[in-house]
Amino acid sequence: MPAPRTVLLTGAAGGLGTLMRDLLPAYGYDLRLLDARPVEGEPGAITADLGDLAALREAVRGVDAIVHLAGISLEAPFEKILRSNIEGTYHLYEAAREEGVGRVVFASSNHAVGFTPRPRGATPLSDSALIPIDTPHRPDTFYGLSKSFGEDLAQLYWDLHGLETVSVRIGSCFPEPTSVRMLSVWMSPEDGARLFHAALTAEDVGHSVVYGSSANTRLWWDLTSARALGYDPRDNSESFAPKLLAAEGELDDTNPDHAHLGGHFCTNPPIWPF
């Protein structure tokens, strides 16, 4: 499809939102920013909660597409996850449907399938050993559960209303990986922008689910569906491996924190501080 001109970026004050609001305009997008908190240095940004239906409807009105990054990104009590990630995502899809927005790019997470066993074996893995995109939902937290819900909601809105979505199961999008586990799931910010651009412009996506990472030597999952959108990852975490391996060593098969795709989210998840 032609590149959307105006894109609503939710969660624009967050870590990933901050990275994308710097990188996506280079692809020709006019970003409309929304967050529950003020977006520093962006006086035109919309400050509104996803529970504010009138403000959300106004934010959505007239945009060509939505990149939905808003919500709680760590574990939290179910009531908070329900309000922010589940009800908030539903409100966003309803606003998009009512305003005739054609496409959403939804920030899902590897934690939607976090209890999937971690691949083991040689590095790099053979194609047959990579985690496929159709692996069943196995959320590792209420947070991961909310991402499973978001993927299913996106499928429903495609089947019922023809609203297209690319659900991106993001690994860890930071300037550089900070752990040995992250060497396998890291997505550079630049590759993140490439993937979001591909998700915004690919033809006939219906509801597509893709993994979001760079082309890492230690990759755990299959990027075929992401590449089918036109995604061409250019970065690799391996340049960071010597330093991280010297500090932590290789992953330990006997360590419960290393047993599953979701890592320590399966055993002792980090808690949302707000």
Secondary structure, DSSP 8 states (H G I E B T S, - for coil): ----SEEEEETTTSHHHHHHHHHGGGGT-EEEEEESS--TT-TT-EE--TT-HHHHHHHHTT-SEEEE--S--SB--HHHHIIIIIIHHHHHHHHHHHHT--EEEEEEEGGGGTTSB---SSSS--GGGSB-TT-----SSHHHHHHHHHHHHHHHHHHHH--EEEEEEE-EESSS--STTHHHHEE-HHHHHHHHHHHHH-S--SEEEEEE----TT--B--HHHHHTT------GGGGHHHHHHHH-S--TT-GGGSBTTGGGGTS--B---
